Amino acid sequence: MCSQIGVLSFLLVSAVVGAQTPSAVAPLRPSNGVVEMSAKPILASVPRPQSEIREAYSPWAGLIEITIRNISRGVIRLEEVAPAAEFEADVLDSAGRPIARTEAGNRAVNPNRKFSGAISVSLLQLVPLQETILRVDVSKLFDIAPRKAYTVTIRRSRGLPKIGEDGKPLKNAEVSCSFDVPEYGILR
């Protein structure tokens, strides 16, 4: 399987991030029949020699790996305008409350924010079962603290195929997934 790996900075995010219904209300849809999305927390630290590692778990710093896979029988195209703007995120604490946004996170959800200038559109083609892997740092938008438990929900509808394999429009092109980060962190 072929993968494309990119590191996205959520500093480019427009009003789409976090401006939607909280994930606690919206049902999760990891697949729309054409693409499937999964996400997991990953370590941001530089690998250290095994002799220096003292703990099996490390604090989560906000880095997420998102995988989008073509589960259809045909070639699909993903449109990327500003890749970081294609995703929406919600981060909840262990009590289910939204956590505070950073200054950049507050600017990113401004509904009056407009982009100007030339726009470049990238088209990524995925053959059946091919996937693309993206890395996103939500600590740019949310006040992520080490050794705290979180529930993170990621959603995407922009730039995804809108037509199903039957040639008819999809009822809902959005895909979403969620994961928990325990307070003790993530396994190395």
Disulfide bonds with the S-S distance in Angstrom:
none
